[in-house]
Amino acid sequence: MSTILTAQNVYEAQRETLKLAWQSGKAGANRLLELATARFPGMALVGHLNFVHPNRVQVIGTNETAYLYEHITPEARQLALAELFGSPSSAIVIVANGQDIPDEMRSAADAASMPLFSSALPSPRVIHDLQYYLARALAEREILHGVFMEVMGLGVFLTGESGIGKSELALELLSRGHRLIADDACEFFRIGPDGLQGRCPDMLCDFLEVRGLGILNIRAMFGETAVRHEKTLHLIVRLKDYASNPQSGIDRLQAEQKTRAILGIEVAEVALFVAPGRNLAVLVEVATRGHILRRRGINALEDFMHRQSLAMKSP
């Protein structure tokens, strides 16, 4: 699943940050900014004016303006402007560096219904900020059922069958000083080739549903520091019913580190068995500590096996 953005969305989201002003082409407010790979593979989302491989957002800096108005003839400029604003590959044109916009550029934008923005900021700054914003806004995403928590500074996703006790476990973790990110529906999206970010949909922020207690406002109940909006995903904890799983199939030494693929990225996963008398909150904390150690290159099982090997070799 991916988000669809329009020129209007971009303008509203970045108007203050980039000091944007909508100059012409307002009839194109609903022009779409799609994923770079949607129809034009390899095409950049944002960049300086490019006639050969048009960007989705064409940025005109001082050099591009000098090219259009100092280095080519008026006839060639008319053709260039027609090509710029008539390009089906582009959705927005931004004139940066606080430059004045000629009337012929405004007219070309209106004629082609191409949104034409101006910015007082330097063009490299406009490109940098828009690339960051669009990469996140248009990232591929997936909504998964579970509870997403920040435990010891890491993003930990609690998952398992409905009714197994995920919300109760989250409540216990909250009472131990950890933080809630999302309950029931968590939205994950790619932030890079090997990173996933998880966040809570706006409608569900701050709320946790616990059977028998109903909907709880965690921010009001535990304070501002008990919740946050998003976090990088580091570990998945899958809760399983101890009674319904054959004990012969449980790997007690956890010799193999299991992973789960989300949006093509492998994320470490551990299984915790739910049974009377087990303190799952402590187990989640220990699983998180163990994951931190593994990221540092410390593996308890390997250390144990090495010690055992030395003991067998000693006289």
Contacts in CASP RR format, 6 or more apart in sequence:
PFRMAT RR
TARGET T0000
AUTHOR 0000-0000-0000
METHOD contacts of the structure
MODEL  1
MSTILTAQNVYEAQRETLKLAWQSGKAGANRLLELATARFPGMALVGHLN
FVHPNRVQVIGTNETAYLYEHITPEARQLALAELFGSPSSAIVIVANGQD
IPDEMRSAADAASMPLFSSALPSPRVIHDLQYYLARALAEREILHGVFME
VMGLGVFLTGESGIGKSELALELLSRGHRLIADDACEFFRIGPDGLQGRC
PDMLCDFLEVRGLGILNIRAMFGETAVRHEKTLHLIVRLKDYASNPQSGI
DRLQAEQKTRAILGIEVAEVALFVAPGRNLAVLVEVATRGHILRRRGINA
LEDFMHRQSLAMKSP
1 140 0 8 1.000
1 141 0 8 1.000
1 142 0 8 1.000
1 143 0 8 1.000
2 35 0 8 1.000
2 138 0 8 1.000
2 139 0 8 1.000
2 140 0 8 1.000
2 141 0 8 1.000
3 137 0 8 1.000
3 138 0 8 1.000
3 139 0 8 1.000
3 141 0 8 1.000
4 32 0 8 1.000
4 34 0 8 1.000
5 32 0 8 1.000
5 33 0 8 1.000
5 134 0 8 1.000
5 137 0 8 1.000
5 138 0 8 1.000
6 29 0 8 1.000
6 30 0 8 1.000
6 31 0 8 1.000
6 32 0 8 1.000
6 33 0 8 1.000
7 28 0 8 1.000
7 29 0 8 1.000
7 30 0 8 1.000
7 31 0 8 1.000
7 33 0 8 1.000
7 91 0 8 1.000
7 92 0 8 1.000
7 115 0 8 1.000
8 29 0 8 1.000
8 30 0 8 1.000
10 33 0 8 1.000
10 57 0 8 1.000
10 92 0 8 1.000
10 130 0 8 1.000
10 133 0 8 1.000
10 134 0 8 1.000
11 20 0 8 1.000
11 22 0 8 1.000
11 29 0 8 1.000
11 115 0 8 1.000
11 117 0 8 1.000
13 133 0 8 1.000
13 137 0 8 1.000
14 20 0 8 1.000
14 129 0 8 1.000
14 130 0 8 1.000
14 133 0 8 1.000
17 129 0 8 1.000
18 119 0 8 1.000
18 121 0 8 1.000
18 125 0 8 1.000
18 126 0 8 1.000
18 129 0 8 1.000
18 130 0 8 1.000
19 119 0 8 1.000
19 120 0 8 1.000
19 121 0 8 1.000
20 94 0 8 1.000
20 117 0 8 1.000
20 118 0 8 1.000
20 119 0 8 1.000
21 117 0 8 1.000
21 118 0 8 1.000
21 119 0 8 1.000
22 115 0 8 1.000
22 116 0 8 1.000
22 117 0 8 1.000
23 95 0 8 1.000
23 101 0 8 1.000
23 106 0 8 1.000
23 109 0 8 1.000
23 116 0 8 1.000
23 117 0 8 1.000
23 118 0 8 1.000
24 101 0 8 1.000
24 105 0 8 1.000
24 106 0 8 1.000
24 107 0 8 1.000
24 109 0 8 1.000
24 110 0 8 1.000
24 115 0 8 1.000
24 116 0 8 1.000
25 109 0 8 1.000
25 110 0 8 1.000
25 112 0 8 1.000
25 113 0 8 1.000
25 114 0 8 1.000
25 115 0 8 1.000
25 116 0 8 1.000
26 115 0 8 1.000
27 110 0 8 1.000
27 113 0 8 1.000
28 113 0 8 1.000
28 114 0 8 1.000
28 115 0 8 1.000
29 115 0 8 1.000
31 91 0 8 1.000
31 92 0 8 1.000
31 113 0 8 1.000
31 114 0 8 1.000
31 115 0 8 1.000
32 91 0 8 1.000
33 45 0 8 1.000
33 56 0 8 1.000
33 57 0 8 1.000
33 91 0 8 1.000
33 92 0 8 1.000
33 134 0 8 1.000
33 138 0 8 1.000
34 56 0 8 1.000
34 138 0 8 1.000
35 138 0 8 1.000
35 140 0 8 1.000
36 42 0 8 1.000
36 43 0 8 1.000
36 44 0 8 1.000
36 45 0 8 1.000
36 56 0 8 1.000
36 138 0 8 1.000
40 89 0 8 1.000
43 53 0 8 1.000
43 54 0 8 1.000
43 55 0 8 1.000
43 56 0 8 1.000
43 89 0 8 1.000
44 50 0 8 1.000
44 53 0 8 1.000
44 55 0 8 1.000
44 56 0 8 1.000
45 55 0 8 1.000
45 56 0 8 1.000
45 57 0 8 1.000
45 130 0 8 1.000
45 131 0 8 1.000
45 134 0 8 1.000
45 135 0 8 1.000
45 138 0 8 1.000
46 55 0 8 1.000
46 56 0 8 1.000
46 57 0 8 1.000
46 59 0 8 1.000
46 126 0 8 1.000
46 127 0 8 1.000
46 130 0 8 1.000
46 131 0 8 1.000
46 134 0 8 1.000
47 55 0 8 1.000
47 57 0 8 1.000
47 58 0 8 1.000
47 59 0 8 1.000
47 127 0 8 1.000
48 58 0 8 1.000
48 59 0 8 1.000
48 60 0 8 1.000
48 61 0 8 1.000
48 63 0 8 1.000
48 64 0 8 1.000
48 123 0 8 1.000
48 127 0 8 1.000
49 58 0 8 1.000
49 59 0 8 1.000
49 60 0 8 1.000
49 61 0 8 1.000
49 64 0 8 1.000
49 67 0 8 1.000
49 84 0 8 1.000
50 58 0 8 1.000
51 80 0 8 1.000
51 83 0 8 1.000
51 84 0 8 1.000
54 87 0 8 1.000
54 89 0 8 1.000
54 90 0 8 1.000
55 89 0 8 1.000
55 90 0 8 1.000
56 89 0 8 1.000
56 90 0 8 1.000
56 91 0 8 1.000
56 92 0 8 1.000
56 134 0 8 1.000
57 90 0 8 1.000
57 91 0 8 1.000
57 92 0 8 1.000
57 93 0 8 1.000
57 94 0 8 1.000
57 130 0 8 1.000
57 134 0 8 1.000
58 84 0 8 1.000
58 87 0 8 1.000
58 90 0 8 1.000
58 92 0 8 1.000
58 93 0 8 1.000
58 94 0 8 1.000
59 93 0 8 1.000
59 94 0 8 1.000
59 96 0 8 1.000
59 123 0 8 1.000
59 126 0 8 1.000
59 127 0 8 1.000
59 130 0 8 1.000
60 68 0 8 1.000
60 93 0 8 1.000
60 94 0 8 1.000
60 95 0 8 1.000
60 96 0 8 1.000
60 99 0 8 1.000
60 123 0 8 1.000
61 95 0 8 1.000
61 96 0 8 1.000
61 97 0 8 1.000
61 99 0 8 1.000
61 123 0 8 1.000
62 97 0 8 1.000
62 99 0 8 1.000
62 123 0 8 1.000
65 95 0 8 1.000
65 99 0 8 1.000
68 77 0 8 1.000
68 80 0 8 1.000
68 81 0 8 1.000
69 77 0 8 1.000
69 102 0 8 1.000
72 80 0 8 1.000
77 104 0 8 1.000
78 104 0 8 1.000
81 104 0 8 1.000
81 105 0 8 1.000
81 108 0 8 1.000
82 108 0 8 1.000
82 112 0 8 1.000
84 90 0 8 1.000
84 93 0 8 1.000
84 108 0 8 1.000
85 93 0 8 1.000
85 108 0 8 1.000
85 109 0 8 1.000
85 111 0 8 1.000
85 112 0 8 1.000
85 114 0 8 1.000
85 116 0 8 1.000
86 112 0 8 1.000
86 114 0 8 1.000
90 114 0 8 1.000
91 114 0 8 1.000
91 115 0 8 1.000
92 114 0 8 1.000
92 115 0 8 1.000
92 116 0 8 1.000
92 117 0 8 1.000
93 109 0 8 1.000
93 114 0 8 1.000
93 115 0 8 1.000
93 116 0 8 1.000
93 117 0 8 1.000
94 116 0 8 1.000
94 117 0 8 1.000
94 118 0 8 1.000
94 119 0 8 1.000
94 126 0 8 1.000
95 101 0 8 1.000
95 105 0 8 1.000
95 116 0 8 1.000
95 117 0 8 1.000
95 118 0 8 1.000
95 119 0 8 1.000
96 118 0 8 1.000
96 119 0 8 1.000
96 121 0 8 1.000
96 122 0 8 1.000
96 123 0 8 1.000
96 125 0 8 1.000
96 126 0 8 1.000
97 119 0 8 1.000
97 120 0 8 1.000
97 121 0 8 1.000
97 122 0 8 1.000
97 123 0 8 1.000
98 118 0 8 1.000
98 119 0 8 1.000
98 120 0 8 1.000
98 121 0 8 1.000
99 118 0 8 1.000
101 116 0 8 1.000
101 118 0 8 1.000
105 116 0 8 1.000
106 116 0 8 1.000
108 114 0 8 1.000
109 115 0 8 1.000
109 116 0 8 1.000
119 126 0 8 1.000
135 191 0 8 1.000
136 189 0 8 1.000
136 191 0 8 1.000
136 197 0 8 1.000
139 189 0 8 1.000
139 190 0 8 1.000
139 191 0 8 1.000
140 189 0 8 1.000
140 190 0 8 1.000
140 263 0 8 1.000
141 187 0 8 1.000
141 188 0 8 1.000
141 189 0 8 1.000
141 190 0 8 1.000
141 263 0 8 1.000
142 187 0 8 1.000
142 188 0 8 1.000
142 189 0 8 1.000
142 262 0 8 1.000
142 263 0 8 1.000
143 185 0 8 1.000
143 186 0 8 1.000
143 187 0 8 1.000
143 188 0 8 1.000
143 201 0 8 1.000
144 157 0 8 1.000
144 159 0 8 1.000
144 185 0 8 1.000
144 186 0 8 1.000
144 188 0 8 1.000
144 262 0 8 1.000
145 159 0 8 1.000
145 162 0 8 1.000
145 184 0 8 1.000
145 185 0 8 1.000
145 186 0 8 1.000
146 157 0 8 1.000
146 158 0 8 1.000
146 159 0 8 1.000
146 160 0 8 1.000
146 166 0 8 1.000
146 182 0 8 1.000
146 183 0 8 1.000
146 184 0 8 1.000
146 185 0 8 1.000
146 186 0 8 1.000
147 157 0 8 1.000
147 158 0 8 1.000
147 159 0 8 1.000
147 166 0 8 1.000
147 167 0 8 1.000
147 169 0 8 1.000
147 170 0 8 1.000
147 180 0 8 1.000
147 182 0 8 1.000
147 183 0 8 1.000
147 184 0 8 1.000
147 186 0 8 1.000
147 208 0 8 1.000
148 155 0 8 1.000
148 156 0 8 1.000
148 157 0 8 1.000
148 158 0 8 1.000
148 180 0 8 1.000
148 181 0 8 1.000
148 182 0 8 1.000
148 183 0 8 1.000
148 186 0 8 1.000
148 198 0 8 1.000
148 200 0 8 1.000
148 231 0 8 1.000
148 233 0 8 1.000
149 155 0 8 1.000
149 156 0 8 1.000
149 157 0 8 1.000
149 158 0 8 1.000
149 170 0 8 1.000
149 173 0 8 1.000
149 178 0 8 1.000
149 179 0 8 1.000
149 180 0 8 1.000
149 181 0 8 1.000
150 156 0 8 1.000
150 178 0 8 1.000
150 179 0 8 1.000
150 180 0 8 1.000
150 181 0 8 1.000
150 228 0 8 1.000
150 231 0 8 1.000
151 173 0 8 1.000
151 178 0 8 1.000
151 284 0 8 1.000
151 285 0 8 1.000
151 288 0 8 1.000
152 178 0 8 1.000
152 285 0 8 1.000
152 288 0 8 1.000
152 289 0 8 1.000
152 292 0 8 1.000
154 234 0 8 1.000
154 235 0 8 1.000
154 288 0 8 1.000
154 291 0 8 1.000
154 292 0 8 1.000
155 181 0 8 1.000
155 231 0 8 1.000
155 232 0 8 1.000
155 233 0 8 1.000
155 234 0 8 1.000
155 235 0 8 1.000
156 234 0 8 1.000
156 235 0 8 1.000
156 236 0 8 1.000
156 237 0 8 1.000
156 284 0 8 1.000
156 288 0 8 1.000
157 186 0 8 1.000
157 233 0 8 1.000
157 235 0 8 1.000
157 236 0 8 1.000
157 237 0 8 1.000
157 267 0 8 1.000
158 166 0 8 1.000
158 169 0 8 1.000
158 170 0 8 1.000
158 237 0 8 1.000
158 239 0 8 1.000
158 284 0 8 1.000
159 166 0 8 1.000
159 236 0 8 1.000
159 237 0 8 1.000
159 238 0 8 1.000
159 239 0 8 1.000
160 166 0 8 1.000
160 238 0 8 1.000
160 239 0 8 1.000
160 240 0 8 1.000
161 239 0 8 1.000
161 241 0 8 1.000
163 211 0 8 1.000
164 239 0 8 1.000
164 240 0 8 1.000
164 241 0 8 1.000
164 274 0 8 1.000
165 239 0 8 1.000
165 274 0 8 1.000
166 239 0 8 1.000
167 183 0 8 1.000
167 208 0 8 1.000
167 209 0 8 1.000
167 210 0 8 1.000
167 211 0 8 1.000
168 210 0 8 1.000
168 211 0 8 1.000
169 239 0 8 1.000
169 280 0 8 1.000
169 281 0 8 1.000
169 284 0 8 1.000
170 180 0 8 1.000
170 183 0 8 1.000
170 208 0 8 1.000
171 208 0 8 1.000
171 210 0 8 1.000
171 216 0 8 1.000
172 280 0 8 1.000
172 281 0 8 1.000
173 281 0 8 1.000
173 284 0 8 1.000
173 285 0 8 1.000
174 180 0 8 1.000
174 208 0 8 1.000
174 218 0 8 1.000
174 222 0 8 1.000
174 226 0 8 1.000
176 281 0 8 1.000
176 285 0 8 1.000
177 226 0 8 1.000
179 225 0 8 1.000
179 226 0 8 1.000
179 227 0 8 1.000
179 228 0 8 1.000
180 206 0 8 1.000
180 208 0 8 1.000
180 218 0 8 1.000
180 226 0 8 1.000
180 227 0 8 1.000
180 228 0 8 1.000
181 198 0 8 1.000
181 199 0 8 1.000
181 200 0 8 1.000
181 227 0 8 1.000
181 228 0 8 1.000
181 229 0 8 1.000
181 230 0 8 1.000
181 231 0 8 1.000
182 198 0 8 1.000
182 199 0 8 1.000
182 200 0 8 1.000
182 201 0 8 1.000
182 204 0 8 1.000
183 200 0 8 1.000
183 204 0 8 1.000
183 207 0 8 1.000
183 208 0 8 1.000
183 209 0 8 1.000
184 204 0 8 1.000
184 209 0 8 1.000
185 201 0 8 1.000
185 204 0 8 1.000
186 198 0 8 1.000
186 199 0 8 1.000
186 200 0 8 1.000
187 198 0 8 1.000
187 199 0 8 1.000
187 200 0 8 1.000
187 201 0 8 1.000
188 196 0 8 1.000
188 197 0 8 1.000
188 198 0 8 1.000
188 233 0 8 1.000
188 262 0 8 1.000
188 263 0 8 1.000
189 196 0 8 1.000
189 197 0 8 1.000
189 198 0 8 1.000
189 199 0 8 1.000
189 263 0 8 1.000
190 196 0 8 1.000
190 197 0 8 1.000
190 263 0 8 1.000
190 265 0 8 1.000
191 197 0 8 1.000
191 232 0 8 1.000
194 265 0 8 1.000
195 232 0 8 1.000
195 233 0 8 1.000
195 265 0 8 1.000
196 232 0 8 1.000
196 233 0 8 1.000
196 262 0 8 1.000
196 263 0 8 1.000
196 265 0 8 1.000
196 267 0 8 1.000
197 230 0 8 1.000
197 231 0 8 1.000
197 232 0 8 1.000
197 233 0 8 1.000
198 230 0 8 1.000
198 231 0 8 1.000
198 232 0 8 1.000
198 233 0 8 1.000
199 229 0 8 1.000
199 230 0 8 1.000
199 231 0 8 1.000
200 229 0 8 1.000
200 230 0 8 1.000
205 227 0 8 1.000
205 229 0 8 1.000
206 217 0 8 1.000
206 218 0 8 1.000
206 219 0 8 1.000
206 220 0 8 1.000
206 227 0 8 1.000
207 215 0 8 1.000
207 216 0 8 1.000
207 217 0 8 1.000
207 218 0 8 1.000
208 215 0 8 1.000
208 216 0 8 1.000
208 218 0 8 1.000
209 215 0 8 1.000
209 216 0 8 1.000
210 216 0 8 1.000
218 226 0 8 1.000
218 227 0 8 1.000
219 226 0 8 1.000
219 227 0 8 1.000
233 262 0 8 1.000
233 267 0 8 1.000
234 267 0 8 1.000
234 268 0 8 1.000
234 291 0 8 1.000
235 267 0 8 1.000
235 268 0 8 1.000
235 269 0 8 1.000
235 270 0 8 1.000
235 287 0 8 1.000
235 288 0 8 1.000
235 291 0 8 1.000
236 260 0 8 1.000
236 267 0 8 1.000
236 268 0 8 1.000
236 269 0 8 1.000
236 270 0 8 1.000
237 269 0 8 1.000
237 270 0 8 1.000
237 271 0 8 1.000
237 272 0 8 1.000
237 284 0 8 1.000
237 287 0 8 1.000
238 269 0 8 1.000
238 270 0 8 1.000
238 271 0 8 1.000
238 272 0 8 1.000
239 271 0 8 1.000
239 272 0 8 1.000
239 273 0 8 1.000
239 274 0 8 1.000
239 280 0 8 1.000
240 271 0 8 1.000
240 272 0 8 1.000
240 273 0 8 1.000
240 274 0 8 1.000
241 273 0 8 1.000
241 274 0 8 1.000
242 273 0 8 1.000
242 274 0 8 1.000
242 275 0 8 1.000
242 278 0 8 1.000
243 275 0 8 1.000
245 273 0 8 1.000
250 273 0 8 1.000
253 301 0 8 1.000
254 270 0 8 1.000
254 301 0 8 1.000
255 301 0 8 1.000
257 268 0 8 1.000
257 294 0 8 1.000
258 268 0 8 1.000
258 269 0 8 1.000
258 270 0 8 1.000
258 271 0 8 1.000
259 266 0 8 1.000
259 267 0 8 1.000
259 268 0 8 1.000
259 269 0 8 1.000
260 266 0 8 1.000
260 267 0 8 1.000
260 269 0 8 1.000
261 267 0 8 1.000
268 291 0 8 1.000
268 294 0 8 1.000
270 287 0 8 1.000
270 291 0 8 1.000
272 278 0 8 1.000
272 280 0 8 1.000
272 283 0 8 1.000
272 284 0 8 1.000
272 287 0 8 1.000
274 280 0 8 1.000
290 300 0 8 1.000
293 299 0 8 1.000
293 300 0 8 1.000
END
